[in-house]
Amino acid sequence: MENKKYKILVTDGLAREGIAILEGFKEFSVDVKQKLSREELIKIIPSYDAIIVRSATSLTSDVIAVAKNLKVIARAGTGYDNIDADACTKRGIVVLITPMGNSNAVIELTMGFMLDAARHISLANSTMCKDLWEKKRLEGTELKGKTAGIIGLGRIGAGVAKRCQAFEMKVLGHDTFIPKKRAEELGVVLVDDLNELLERSDYISIHIPLTSQTRNFIGKEQLSRMKKNAVLINVSRGEVVDEKALHEALVEKRIGGACLDVYSKEPACKADFPFIGLDNVITTPHLGASTVEAQIEVAKMAADHVAKALLSKVFIDAVNIPFQISERMAEIYKPYMELGVMLGRFMSQFEPGRYTEVGIKYKGAIFENFDPIKSTILHALFMDRFSENVTLMNVDKIIKDNGINIIVEKYDKPVNFETIIKLHVKTDTGARTEIAGTAFSDKPRIIEINELYLELAPAEYLLALVNNDRPGVIGSVGTLLGKNNINIAGWQLGRREKGEKALAIITIDDVLPAAVMEELLKLPNVMEARVIRL
């Protein structure tokens, strides 16, 4: 972006530490506006490139519809049901979350609930406040030797499992997505049948996102499977539990109790949720992420995610793109994501024909998941080629819908580089063009164009020349550029055989005027010339 800053809107009281990160970038202009009405948000959102929210701001489809410049939404937290992710996907807006930032806070609250339910700590405190000494009535149980049933073994569920094991509890897990090997690593007995977990567990802790499939995941039937003294813990989303059925089970003492931090309607009150205040229920006002440390951490993570997304096109913890990438892998992949953009943008302009095939070949032990780089290359290659809006979310589908064959494969023969990515395209004329690149000291470089070897660094303006390999070409081209005040920052040359076609990639400091391009094409032995912007 030339002389233009990315505009970022921050709402919902993001911790100052996160805002400071954004303000440290000269490329960003940051506005902090809290307690915006829906009408106010709709009025100002069109001018922003990114927005960071917590749970108070609702980014509904009508808000997304007018956000014409919006590229990134970051949710400082884990749940994103206040964001219409489907509407964002259709508009090519990436939605990022910060699941690691508040994970520990939620894990510790879960264990606090478990201990409270076992030893009646909250109830004991309330009786003491009434000058009652009810030691016998408040006799509790120990966690040691009990069975914890964890529904959802993501970051939080896995963390709860680890803490439960520290209390010498047996741990069962129900998760239809994680591999059995991962469950074994966690020391968790994976139970495919949810009913079996419900029947065997003393404490059942829910750690799943709210989706159309998980709404009322625990209902009357599931509650009836629980032990009479079992405790249900929900710190995920209120709607994953049928709250009416839960109230009935608690009142009728069909289960031992419940610990709830989330509700289908928040703020929650007794009028809406009559189980609040029951002796066998512990309730808190959605405190899962409400620690000083968690709020600072999610703010810093959200800011960092937005910065990486806008400046490096690295999307960490994205919920609506066809790949996931962790913070650790983002750092490892960063030079190769940048290389992917470089390869795609270069090829799109170097070979402007109608593609029938796109091939990507790669080698590298670090590429444990090549999907992020593949999607980055394809997006950069096709972002300016179709009338519809091409995004990371839809690029594969658009390519296939247009009848273009995509081939992605590993190198099956030795090459001279530990890591290398080669991109080729075929056009409807039968022409085939190849470019390859790697990273030297974490700096992306194009190292090959149609079997001509060079080392090309990223630059805003490149001039690609195909010429006859004759004396005087370099001199005549350099003279012409100098005469028109076009500064040359670098000059890469390549040829196969002496006297045949040669390729020159010239790094220039400014865009080449059309009149200069016309003169260039009239020079002796210059066959083709094309300006490439990366």
CORPELIN-V676678 format. One record per residue. SS is DSSP state (hx for helix, st for strand, lp for the rest). D_LAST is the distance of its C-alpha to the last C-alpha in whole Angstrom. Layout:
[[SS,D_LAST] [SS,D_LAST]]
This chain:
[[lp,11] [lp,13] [lp,17] [lp,17] [lp,18] [st,18] [st,22] [st,24] [st,28] [st,30] [lp,33] [lp,36] [lp,37] [lp,34] [lp,36] [hx,35] [hx,33] [hx,30] [hx,30] [hx,30] [hx,27] [hx,25] [hx,26] [lp,25] [lp,21] [lp,21] [lp,18] [st,21] [st,24] [st,26] [st,29] [st,32] [lp,35] [lp,37] [lp,40] [lp,38] [lp,40] [hx,38] [hx,38] [hx,37] [hx,34] [hx,33] [hx,33] [hx,31] [hx,28] [hx,26] [hx,25] [lp,24] [lp,20] [st,22] [st,26] [st,28] [st,32] [lp,35] [lp,37] [lp,39] [lp,36] [lp,36] [st,33] [lp,34] [hx,33] [hx,34] [hx,32] [hx,29] [hx,29] [hx,29] [lp,26] [lp,23] [lp,21] [lp,22] [lp,19] [st,21] [st,25] [st,26] [st,30] [lp,32] [lp,34] [lp,35] [lp,36] [lp,34] [lp,36] [lp,36] [st,32] [lp,32] [hx,30] [hx,30] [hx,29] [hx,26] [hx,25] [hx,26] [hx,24] [lp,21] [lp,22] [st,22] [st,25] [st,26] [st,29] [lp,30] [lp,33] [lp,34] [lp,34] [lp,38] [hx,39] [hx,41] [hx,43] [hx,43] [hx,45] [hx,47] [hx,48] [hx,49] [hx,51] [hx,53] [hx,54] [hx,55] [hx,57] [hx,58] [hx,59] [hx,61] [hx,63] [lp,63] [hx,62] [hx,61] [hx,64] [hx,66] [hx,65] [hx,66] [hx,69] [hx,70] [hx,69] [lp,72] [lp,74] [lp,74] [lp,75] [lp,74] [lp,73] [lp,75] [lp,73] [lp,70] [lp,70] [lp,67] [lp,65] [lp,63] [lp,59] [lp,60] [lp,61] [lp,60] [st,57] [st,54] [st,52] [st,48] [st,47] [lp,43] [lp,42] [lp,38] [hx,38] [hx,41] [hx,43] [hx,42] [hx,43] [hx,46] [hx,47] [hx,47] [hx,49] [hx,52] [hx,52] [hx,53] [lp,56] [lp,57] [lp,56] [st,56] [st,52] [st,52] [st,48] [st,47] [lp,44] [lp,43] [lp,39] [lp,39] [lp,41] [hx,44] [hx,43] [hx,41] [hx,44] [hx,46] [hx,44] [hx,45] [lp,49] [lp,49] [st,51] [st,49] [lp,51] [lp,50] [lp,52] [hx,52] [hx,56] [hx,56] [hx,54] [hx,56] [hx,60] [hx,59] [lp,57] [lp,59] [st,56] [st,53] [st,50] [st,47] [lp,43] [lp,41] [lp,39] [lp,40] [lp,40] [lp,42] [lp,43] [lp,44] [lp,46] [lp,49] [lp,49] [st,52] [lp,54] [hx,58] [hx,58] [hx,56] [hx,58] [hx,61] [hx,60] [lp,60] [lp,63] [lp,65] [lp,64] [lp,60] [st,58] [st,55] [st,52] [st,49] [lp,46] [lp,43] [lp,44] [hx,47] [hx,47] [hx,47] [st,50] [lp,53] [hx,54] [hx,58] [hx,58] [hx,58] [hx,60] [hx,63] [hx,62] [hx,63] [hx,66] [lp,67] [lp,67] [lp,65] [lp,63] [lp,63] [st,60] [st,57] [st,54] [st,52] [lp,49] [lp,47] [lp,49] [lp,48] [lp,48] [lp,48] [lp,49] [lp,52] [lp,56] [lp,59] [lp,60] [lp,57] [lp,57] [lp,61] [lp,60] [lp,59] [lp,62] [lp,63] [lp,65] [lp,63] [st,60] [st,57] [st,55] [lp,52] [lp,50] [lp,46] [lp,46] [lp,44] [lp,41] [lp,43] [lp,43] [hx,42] [hx,40] [hx,39] [hx,38] [hx,36] [hx,34] [hx,33] [hx,32] [hx,30] [hx,28] [hx,27] [hx,26] [hx,24] [hx,23] [hx,21] [hx,19] [hx,18] [hx,17] [hx,15] [hx,14] [hx,13] [lp,13] [lp,17] [lp,20] [lp,23] [lp,26] [st,25] [lp,27] [lp,26] [lp,23] [lp,24] [lp,24] [lp,25] [lp,24] [lp,26] [hx,26] [hx,27] [hx,24] [hx,21] [hx,22] [hx,22] [hx,19] [hx,17] [hx,15] [hx,15] [hx,14] [hx,11] [hx,11] [hx,11] [hx,8] [hx,6] [hx,9] [hx,9] [hx,6] [hx,7] [hx,10] [hx,10] [hx,9] [hx,11] [lp,14] [lp,15] [lp,18] [lp,20] [st,20] [st,23] [st,22] [st,20] [st,20] [st,19] [st,21] [st,21] [st,24] [lp,24] [lp,27] [lp,25] [lp,24] [lp,27] [lp,25] [lp,22] [hx,22] [hx,19] [hx,17] [hx,18] [hx,17] [hx,14] [hx,13] [hx,15] [hx,13] [hx,10] [hx,11] [hx,14] [lp,13] [lp,13] [lp,15] [lp,18] [lp,20] [lp,21] [lp,19] [lp,17] [lp,18] [lp,18] [lp,22] [lp,22] [hx,19] [hx,22] [hx,24] [hx,23] [hx,22] [hx,25] [hx,27] [lp,25] [lp,27] [lp,24] [st,25] [st,23] [st,24] [st,23] [st,25] [st,26] [lp,26] [lp,30] [lp,30] [lp,30] [lp,27] [lp,26] [lp,24] [lp,25] [lp,22] [st,20] [st,18] [st,17] [st,16] [st,18] [st,18] [st,21] [st,22] [lp,25] [lp,26] [lp,26] [lp,23] [st,21] [st,18] [st,17] [st,15] [st,15] [st,14] [st,16] [st,17] [st,19] [lp,20] [lp,18] [st,15] [st,12] [st,12] [st,12] [st,16] [st,17] [st,16] [lp,19] [lp,21] [st,20] [st,20] [st,17] [st,15] [st,12] [st,10] [lp,7] [lp,6] [lp,5] [st,7] [st,8] [st,11] [st,12] [st,16] [st,19] [st,22] [st,26] [lp,27] [lp,29] [lp,30] [lp,29] [hx,25] [hx,23] [hx,26] [hx,26] [hx,22] [hx,22] [hx,25] [hx,23] [hx,20] [hx,22] [hx,25] [lp,22] [lp,21] [lp,18] [lp,17] [st,16] [st,15] [st,15] [st,16] [st,16] [st,19] [st,20] [st,23] [lp,26] [lp,29] [lp,30] [lp,30] [lp,28] [st,25] [st,22] [st,18] [st,17] [st,13] [st,13] [st,11] [st,12] [lp,12] [lp,13] [lp,12] [lp,14] [lp,17] [hx,19] [hx,22] [hx,20] [hx,18] [hx,22] [hx,24] [hx,21] [hx,22] [hx,26] [lp,26] [lp,28] [lp,26] [st,23] [st,23] [st,19] [st,16] [st,13] [st,10] [st,6] [st,4] [lp,0]]
